[in-house]
Amino acid sequence: MSGLTVSEVVKAFDGVRVLRGASLSVREGSFAAVLGPSGCGKTTLLRIIAGFERADAGSVSLGEREVTSLPPEKRRVGIVPQEAALFPHLSVARNVGFGLPRGAPRAETSSRVEECLELVGLSGYGSRMPYELSGGQQQRVALARALAPRPGVVLLDEPFNALDRSLRGVVRDEVRSAVKRAGATVVLVTHDQEEALSMADVVAVMRDGVIVQSDTPAEVYASPVDLGVATFVGEAVVLDAVSSGGVASCVLGRLRQRSNGVAGTGFVALRPEQVTLTAPAVSAEAGVARPASRASRNGADLLDPAGSPPEAGEDHDHGPSGPASHTGEDHDHGPSGSSAEGGLAGNGHGRPAGSSHGGGVKDAGGGDGEGLGTGAAAPRGRVARVEFFGHDAAVTVTMDDGVVIRARTKGAAPHQVGDMVEIGVDGPVLFFPAAG
Ligand SMILES: Nc1ncnc2c1ncn2[C@@H]1O[C@H](COP(=O)(O)OP(=O)(O)OP(=O)(O)O)[C@@H](O)[C@H]1O
């Protein structure tokens, strides 16, 4: 086995650039996942590594050996395609032995075949036919076939797509264990973030034909390089914000930001597990219906947050460093309209299309970190949806001016649709300046 280095690979089809200088480095014995949305160029990159496509520029090396101009059969690259694609008329053993040298002694071939079947947990299955196997077993035979000639690198091209959901997790585990036992250097191509994060040692996030970040799964999740990566890898609630001195001011108050040294107008990205929801303390003011003139735009029957200042301009003007103030009627839509997502298909995006966002900072306390300052009422919203997943639950909360926040709670959520909740934030938040 050997490491893989892809340097500045460029590829165009009919004049359209699909790869625009893609670089990837995978250490020997390491498992890398190339993660990106459909059409970003993942399969093209894989085919160039395998030698099925020729790069217009750039290079591919396996260990010390540059293979950019070599045909596939001279590269020592094994591939596991999307569907196992076993030869239906050949036994499992003959499928696995297919890529082994023709002239090799029989005993050598069959011992290597048995060794590889053992690696993938299918010892004794050699005489079966492919149709006698489950989808997951077929995928493992395809992996054994790819491993048999001892390739420098094994490429997995979305190999779990054809498996049903319940089987997928198990087969992923089996495949990961098998390649680790074999000491293989692996590149998995996938658009499934859960698959990439759970299987890989290194996640390489691809966007528009380039790798934009390559790091451990934990690093990519905790320190995404831009808003596009933050929303593509894991769920994120994105809110307009203004940052100064390491504090980002947004509709949820003044939040301590991770020390990325960036300030100005932009966005905070919160992970749903950072968002805390608590029932508002019962107080004298609670329960007083909001006057009609201050009713929310969406017409929800909101209560006045206990002790919070009314949503009038004078209470919200934070001067040059805070986001523009707004009243219930006159929303400042903040920096750049609504999309600075950087081209990745975001998921779990907190801001509803066309909703108001930006101002509304209720912190009059001038605090200097997360925790919403001092003396200010916590921002509130009403629970719009609760989704229970067993191990956790997702709670969608709509704030007064239509901003949507999603929170994750461990186990069942203690909230119900219609509940008023106070919204807090745990730990520092990511801040990204607006593009341009
Ligand atoms: N042989 C080809 N001829 C012309 N265009 C191609 C060819 N192969 C790929 N493309 C185009 O290149 C772009 C990237 O395709 P590619 O299959 O690499 O993306 P992908 O990220 O793997 O997407 P998916 O996850 O949907 O498979 C697409 O727009 C595709 O239509």
The ligand as an ORCA input file, in Angstrom:
! r2SCAN-3c Opt
* xyz 0 1
  N     -17.802     12.124    -19.699
  C     -18.413     13.285    -19.473
  N     -18.787     14.094    -20.475
  C     -19.376     15.287    -20.255
  N     -19.670     15.766    -19.021
  C     -19.339     15.006    -17.970
  C     -18.703     13.729    -18.128
  N     -18.487     13.205    -16.899
  C     -18.970     14.107    -16.010
  N     -19.488     15.185    -16.655
  C     -20.090     16.376    -16.010
  O     -19.209     16.818    -15.009
  C     -19.931     17.309    -13.872
  C     -19.443     16.611    -12.626
  O     -19.810     15.253    -12.688
  P     -19.351     14.181    -11.605
  O     -20.020     12.877    -11.958
  O     -17.886     14.186    -11.474
  O     -19.988     14.803    -10.292
  P     -20.297     14.109     -8.906
  O     -19.893     15.078     -7.864
  O     -19.687     12.755     -8.845
  O     -21.858     13.986     -8.922
  P     -22.792     12.775     -8.421
  O     -22.677     12.751     -6.927
  O     -24.131     13.205     -8.897
  O     -22.285     11.531     -9.078
  C     -21.397     17.066    -14.185
  O     -21.945     18.274    -14.621
  C     -21.372     16.043    -15.283
  O     -22.472     16.194    -16.136
*
